[in-house]
C-alpha cells in the first residue's frame, strides 16, 4: 500500500487490529525485513511496517536526511492514516535512532518503545569518516561493495555460512534502496545527535531487544541503555546478530508479544 505525504509517497504494510505497533527498518533496508513480524504478530496488534523515504517502494527525495526528518515522516504517516491513539514504536539500528528522535518530538503519541540492535551514542570520528567514505563509494556507483562489506556483519557467522537463502534475501532487500536513500541515511546517521541524555527522560514502557552475537553494536551498549532507562526491560535474543528479527523470529516475536500483553495491555502506560 502507498499513502501520499506532504513531501513524498510512502509505502507500507498494514495487518491485524488493535494497538498500533509501527516497525521502522534500519540502513540500508526496507519494510520487507519485518515480514516475520507481519505474519507472526498480527494476532496481537495492528502491525504497520513502513518504507522510509528513498527505501523500498517509497519515493526518494534528495539528500541530506535527518533523524528528525524521518520522525516527522512517521508522524505525518500516522496523521494520514487517522491514527489518534498512542502507538508502540519499534526501531532497529538506524530505526532506533529515529525512534529516539520521535520520542523527543512526539512523546504524546507513544505508548511504548522497542529498541533493537541500536545505540544511543553518536558516531565517533572514525565512524563519521567511514560514513563519508561509504557515501563517496555510493556516488561512484559501487553500492554493491557497500552491501558486500555489510552483509557478513549483519548476520552471525553461523547464519552467514549455513543459511544462504536468508543471506540472499537480505541482499535483495538491501538492493532496493535508492542512491538518494543511501546518501540520505549516511548523512543522517553521521549528523545524528547524542541520544544518551534522552535515556534518563524516557518515562514510558521500554523494551531493549539486542542480539547476543551482534557484530555491529556490542551487547554491552544495550545493557547500559537498559540501566539508564528506569523500569525498562531487556531481553537478549540468542543465536542472533544485528538482524535478530530475521535470524531468530520465534524468540523475537515472543518477546514483543509478551511486552505488549504484559506491559502495554495491562495499563502500565
C-alpha positions, -999 to 999 in steps of 0.1 A, spaced: 0 0 0 10 36 -5 -1 69 10 7 104 -1 25 125 25 34 162 21 69 155 6 66 120 -9 46 89 -13 53 63 15 48 26 11 37 5 40 22 -28 51 -8 -30 74 -21 -62 91 -40 -71 122 -60 -48 145 -58 -32 179 -29 -13 194 -8 1 165 28 -13 165 50 6 140 82 -11 128 110 11 115 138 -5 95 175 2 95 201 11 69 202 2 40 170 -19 43 132 -16 39 99 -28 54 103 -63 39 128 -71 67 97 -72 90 78 -99 72 83 -125 100 67 -99 124 39 -90 100 29 -127 99 37 -136 134 23 -107 154 -8 -96 136 -29 -116 161 -15 -94 189 -17 -58 175 -22 -37 143 12 -42 127 25 -13 105 58 -15 87 70 15 66 95 21 39 114 53 48 118 78 20 142 66 -6 138 29 5 119 0 -10 87 13 -27 87 47 -11 95 77 -32 131 91 -30 138 127 -22 172 144 -24 197 141 5 205 151 31 181 134 55 180 136 93 165 116 122 141 145 129 130 144 92 123 107 95 105 112 127 83 139 111 76 115 82 63 89 107 41 115 124 27 125 90 21 89 82 1 83 114 -19 115 108 -26 104 72 -39 71 84 -61 89 110 -44 71 139 -51 92 171 -44 65 197 -10 61 212 14 37 193 43 14 201 73 22 180 99 -5 172 131 6 156 161 -15 146 196 0 142 190 33 124 153 28 131 163 30 167 179 64 161 147 75 145 127 62 175 148 83 199 141 114 177 103 105 176 103 103 214 118 137 217 94 153 192 62 134 197 61 118 232 24 123 235 19 98 206 37 69 223 25 41 244 59 23 244 92 18 228 110 -13 215 147 -5 208 165 -33 190 201 -36 178 206 1 182 226 26 203 221 60 220 257 73 214 265 94 183 291 84 158 328 85 167 352 105 145 362 72 129 326 62 122 319 96 107 348 92 84 336 58 74 302 73 65 319 98 42 339 70 25 307 50 20 289 80 5 317 85 -19 316 49 -29 279 51 -35 283 83 -56 308 63 -78 281 37 -84 297 10 -64 269 3 -40 275 -35 -43 307 -31 -24 289 -15 4 264 -43 6 292 -69 3 311 -55 33 280 -51 54 263 -85 49 288 -107 68 285 -83 98 247 -80 98 243 -117 105 261 -141 128 290 -161 111 269 -193 116 239 -178 98 260 -163 71 277 -197 64 247 -220 69 216 -201 56 224 -189 21 187 -183 14 185 -158 42 217 -141 31 203 -138 -4 171 -124 10 188 -97 30 210 -88 -1 178 -84 -22 163 -61 4 195 -40 5 195 -36 -32 160 -20 -31 174 13 -16 179 42 -39 211 62 -42 193 91 -26 183 68 3 218 56 8 233 91 8 204 104 30 209 77 56 246 82 58 243 119 63 215 114 89 235 88 108 267 109 107 250 140 120 226 124 145 226 139 180 237 121 211 206 103 225 223 93 257 207 122 277 173 111 263 176 78 281 170 92 316 139 111 304 121 81 289 90 75 311 70 50 291 74 12 289 105 4 270 120 -29 258 156 -34 247 160 -63 223 196 -69 213 211 -99 195 235 -119 217 261 -120 188 257 -86 172 289 -78 154 280 -41 148 267 -29 182 282 -47 212 257 -62 237 271 -41 264 256 -10 249 221 -24 252 228 -34 288 240 2 296 209 17 279 186 -7 299 203 5 331 198 42 322 160 39 314 141 35 346 118 4 346 129 -8 312 131 -44 302 160 -62 285 157 -95 266 187 -108 248 179 -129 217 204 -159 215 219 -171 182 212 -138 165 232 -108 154 223 -74 141 192 -86 122 179 -106 151 143 -104 139 152 -123 108 177 -148 124 155 -158 153 119 -147 145 102 -170 171 121 -156 201 119 -121 188 82 -123 182 76 -139 216 95 -111 234 75 -85 216 42 -102 222 50 -106 259 59 -69 262 27 -58 245 5 -81 266 21 -78 300 33 -42 299 11 -23 275 -22 -41 277 -20 -42 315 -22 -5 318 14 3 327 15 33 304 
